[in-house]
Amino acid sequence: MADNDTELRDTDEMSLDELREEIETIDREIVEKIAQRTYVADTIAQVKDEQGLPTTDEEQEQAVMDRAGQNAERFDVDSNLVKAVFRLLIELNKVEQRESR
C-alpha cells in the first residue's frame, strides 16, 4: 500500500474478530462517504436545475473517472474495480437528478 500505511493497524497481531470489527468500521465509513457524496450530488442537481443546465455532463463524468483511476493507482487498488464503483455512483446520481426534475 502507498500513503495509507499509517492509517492501517498492524494486522499481524490482530485476531479474526478484531479484523472483522475493522472491516465493519471501514464499511460504515464507506456508507457515510456515499451518503455525503449523494448529498452533494443532490445539491449539484438543484444548482443545475436553477441554471437550466442538463443533468448529464460527460466532461465532468470523465474527470471523475480519471480521478478514480488515479486514486486507485495511488492506493494500489484495482483500477477497473474502483472505476466500476464510481460508474455506479454516477449512474445512481443521474437517475436521482432526473427523477427530481
C-alpha positions in Angstrom: 0.0 0.0 0.0 1.1 3.6 -0.5 0.1 6.6 1.5 -2.4 4.8 3.8 0.0 2.5 5.6 0.0 4.7 8.7 -3.8 4.6 8.8 -3.9 0.8 9.0 -3.4 -1.2 12.2 -0.8 -3.9 12.4 -2.8 -6.9 11.2 -0.2 -9.4 12.2 -1.2 -9.0 15.8 -5.0 -8.7 15.4 -7.4 -11.6 16.0 -10.1 -12.6 13.4 -12.7 -10.8 15.5 -10.7 -7.6 15.6 -10.1 -7.8 11.9 -13.8 -8.2 11.3 -14.5 -5.2 13.6 -12.0 -3.2 11.5 -14.0 -4.2 8.3 -17.2 -3.1 10.0 -15.8 0.2 10.8 -14.5 0.7 7.3 -17.8 -0.4 5.8 -19.6 2.2 7.9 -17.2 4.9 6.8 -17.7 3.9 3.2 -21.5 4.2 3.6 -21.1 7.6 5.3 -18.9 8.8 2.4 -21.5 7.6 -0.1 -24.2 9.5 1.8 -22.1 12.7 1.8 -21.4 12.3 -1.9 -25.1 11.8 -2.6 -26.0 14.9 -0.6 -23.5 17.0 -2.6 -24.7 15.4 -5.9 -28.3 16.4 -4.9 -27.2 19.9 -4.3 -25.4 20.0 -7.7 -28.7 18.8 -9.3 -30.5 21.7 -7.7 -28.0 24.2 -9.0 -28.2 22.6 -12.5 -32.0 22.9 -12.3 -31.8 26.5 -11.2 -29.4 27.4 -14.0 -31.2 25.3 -16.6 -28.2 23.0 -17.2 -28.6 19.5 -18.4 -28.4 16.6 -16.0 -25.6 14.9 -17.8 -22.1 16.4 -18.1 -19.9 13.9 -19.9 -16.8 16.0 -19.5 -17.3 16.1 -15.7 -18.1 12.4 -15.6 -14.8 11.7 -17.4 -12.9 13.8 -15.0 -14.4 11.8 -12.1 -13.5 8.6 -13.7 -9.9 9.8 -14.4 -9.5 10.8 -10.7 -10.9 7.5 -9.6 -8.3 5.7 -11.7 -5.5 7.9 -10.4 -6.6 7.3 -6.8 -6.8 3.6 -7.4 -3.2 3.6 -8.6 -2.1 5.7 -5.7 -3.6 3.2 -3.2 -2.6 0.1 -5.2 -6.2 -0.9 -5.8 -7.6 -2.5 -9.0 -8.4 0.5 -11.2 -11.2 -1.4 -13.0 -12.9 -2.2 -9.7 -12.7 1.4 -8.5 -14.0 2.8 -11.8 -16.9 0.3 -11.7 -17.9 1.6 -8.3 -17.7 5.2 -9.4 -19.6 4.5 -12.6 -22.4 3.0 -10.4 -22.4 6.1 -8.1 -22.6 8.4 -11.1 -25.4 6.5 -12.7 -27.4 6.5 -9.4 -26.9 10.2 -9.0 -28.1 10.8 -12.6 -31.2 8.7 -12.0 -31.9 10.7 -8.8 -31.3 14.0 -10.7 -33.7 13.1 -13.5 -36.4 11.9 -11.0 -36.2 15.2 -9.0 -36.8 17.4 -12.1 
